[in-house]
Amino acid sequence: MEHLQKSEIKILLIVEGENTEYKFFHRITEVFGINAEIFPVSTNLYSLYQKMKEYQFECDVKDVLRELVPSESEKNMLNQKFTYTYLIFDSDLQNKPPSQRGKETDISNLTDENFSKLIEMTAYFTDETDPSIGRLYINYPMMESYRYCNKFFDEAFLTAQVDIDKMAKFKSLANQKKLAGRQIERYEKQDFSDLICLNVLKLSVLSGESADFALPYDKYLDESEQKLIAAKQQKLAQQSKVISVLNTSLFVLLDYYGNRDSFYDKLMDSQS
């Protein structure tokens, strides 16, 4: 990005929902001054997976999105040129394929099946500079994980987990937290910074380490690899029937800025 002027950089944010995700990214890009278009898909990751699978992943993700989204105005948005492309989806591990809907399903088996799809998707969507692919971020268990807190830096979040048989009720669980009462339009830059730090530290906990306020940038790059996160979450689900609450969509900002002008270091130092 060094050779591009800030005014020349434009990013595409492909998000799952028209409400929560759209408002969240509208606000975070506003307060950080990022030039972005937000494209709501209004369907889950597994619908995207199924369509990508039909093409054996030999396709342009924007062409697939044109098939999934009926709105012509939204399809036209995809004709623009973008410097970076990011995809943000919920893990939706309780999602049943059409053939199983309405039937009794073992949640452990269902979760395992969905994890295999997540891992395949995270192994593919790893290049935000390639407009036909992009980089994927998965929230556990869903987008509302960003406000599963009683304050913007809530240490209780570092050990927060949810039973796999309660994942579908997570939104109502998140609504019981104090942060749920604060409208996203009132979030400021420091609020987002606190949440980013909190979720970076959660990566250490997910790895079985103690939260480290001095998590180096190179270690963050290793620990935040989406395929690695999915594998760790799968192991946790298999062993303990829980997943760790984690919002990785906040990492879009870290991966966009990186440690240029010590952005990452300064942000993490603000919590030390």
N, C-alpha and C positions, 0 to 999 in steps of 0.2 A: 504493500500500500504506500510505501514511502515515495514512489515516483508520481503518485496521484495527489492532486489538490483535494482538500476536504470537500469542496463544492462539486468535484467530479465523482465522488463516491456515492453510490446509491445501493441500498440493500433491499432484498426481498425477504419478507418474513411470512412464511407459510404457516398459518396457525390453524388449530383444530376448530375453535369455536368463534362465533360472531360476537359474543358478549364478553365473557371473562377474559379470554386471551386477547381479543381485539383491544379492549380498554386498557389492559395491562401494558401491552406493547406500545399503544399510542402514548401512554403516559411516560414510560421509561425512555422512549426515543425522544420525546418532547423535552424532558428535563436534562438529558445528556446531549441534546442537539444533534441527533443522528438523522440523516436523510433516508427515510425508509418508506416502502409501500407494504401494507399489511394485507395479506390475502387469506381470508377465512375459508376453509374447505367445508366446514359443517358436516364432517364425517370423521370416523375414527381411523386410527393408524392401520387397522386390519383391512379396511376397505381399500386403502392405498396399497397395502401389501398384496392383496388378492389381485388387483389390477396390474401391479408391477410384475407379479408372478406369471400372469398370462403372457407377458412379453419376455419372460425369463430375465427380467431386469435389463434387457437390451433396448432401452428406450430413454427418451427425454422425460424427466419427471413433470415438466410443464405440459407436455402433450397428454400425459395421464391425468393431470389435474383438470385439463379442459374437458375430459370425458366425465369426470366426477362432479364438476360444478356446472349447473345449468345457466347461471347468469352470464349474459353476453358481455356486460360491462366488466365483470371480474375476469372473464377470459381475456378481454382486451388488455387488461393490466399486465398479463404475462407476456405481451408482445414487446414490452419495454426492455432495455438493456440494464442489467444489474451487475454491480461489482461483486457482490456476495449474495448467496442464497442460503437461508437457514429454515429448517423445518422444525416445528415445535408441536409435540403430541403428548397425550396422556398414555400411560402404560396400559390402561384398560385391561388388566390381566384377567378380569372376570368376564371378558367379552366371549360370547359363544358364537361359533360359526353358524350360518343359517341351518345347516343340517342338524344341529343340536338344540336349537331354540325350542323352548316348550318342553324339553326333556330334563330329567334329573341328571346332573353331571357332577362327578367328583371334582371338587374345587382344586385339589392338588394336581390332578391330571390335566385339568383345563389350564391351570396356571403354567404348568410345564410346557404344554403345547404352545401357549402364547409367548412364553419366554423364548422358545426356539425361533419364533417369527421375529421377535424383537432383536435377537442377536443377529439374525440374518440381515435385518434392515440396518442395524447400527454398523455392521461390517461394510455395508454398501454406501450409505450416505455419510461420507467422511470428508468431502471436499467442497467447501463453501465457495471456492473460486471457480468451480466448474458449474456453469449455469444449468447444465442438463442433469446434475446430481444434487449438489448442496450438502449441507451438514445437518444431521438430525440430532435433536435434543428430546429426551423422554423424561416426563415428570412422573414421580411415584408417590401415591398411586394416580394423582391427577394434578391439574394446574393449581387447584386450591391449596396445594402444599406450600405455596409461597406465604400464605397467611395462617398456617397451622401453628400460630405463636400467640403469646399474650403481649408481646412487645417486639419491636423490630430486631433486637438482638436478645433472643430468649434462649438461655443455655439449656432449658428443658428440651428444646428442639433437637439438640445434638444426640439424644438417645430416643427420640420419638420413633415409634414403630406402629404398624397397624396390622391386625390379624388378616390373613388372606381371605377369610370368609366374611370380613367386614369392609372390604375394599369398595364395594358398591355403595356403602353408606358413608364414605369418607367426606363427601361434601357437607353433610349434616354435622359430622364430627368437627370439621373445620369451622363451621358456623358457630360453634360453642366457644371458640377462642376469642379473646378480647380484640385481636387485630381484625377480626371479621367485621367489626363495627366501624372500621375506618374506610371511607371510600377511596378507591384507587386514585381518583382525581386529586386527592389531597396529599398523595405521596410526594416527597421531595427527594432530591439527589442523595442526601445522607440516609434517608430511609431505605432506598434501594441498595445503597452501599452496604448498610448493615446486614440486609438480607443476603446479599452476595457473599459477604464474609462468613455468615452463619452457615450457608450451604457449602462453601468451600471447606470449612472445618468439618462438616458432616462427612465429607469424603474420607477424612482420616479415620473417623469413627467406623465408617462402613468397611474400612480396611482392617479393622481390629486394633487400631492405634488410638492413642489419646489425642484429643483435639490440640492442634499445634498452631498458635497464632502466627508463627513465623514460617508457615508452609511455603517453601521456595517455589518460584514460578515454574521451574522445570518439573518439580514434583507435582504441582497442580496439573500440568499438561499430561503427565502420565496417569494420574488418578482420575482425571475427568474424562478419559476415553470412554465413550458411551458403551461400547461393546464390553469393556471391563466392568463398568457399573452394572450392566444387565446381568453379567455372569455372577457377580457378587450377590446381587439381589435374588437371583435364582437359587443360589446355594443357601441363602438365608431362609428363603421360602421352603425349600426342601427340608432343611434341618429343624427349623423352628416354627414353621407355618405363619411367618410374618414377613413383611417387607419394611425396609427403612424409609421413612418419609423423607423425600428429597425433591427439591425443585432445581432441575438442571437448566431450565430455560433462562435463568438468571446468568448462566455462563456465556450466553450469547454476547453479552457486553464485554466479558473478559476476553473472549476469543476475537472479538472485533478490534479491541484496543491492544490486546496483548500486554506486553510490558514496555511498550513504546513510551518514552518520556517517563519511565518508571510508574506507569499507570497502576499495574498490579501491585507492585511493592508499596506504593503510597496508600492504596486502598486497604491492603492487609495491615499495614502499620497503623492505620487509624483505629484499629481495634486492640492494639497491643498496650 
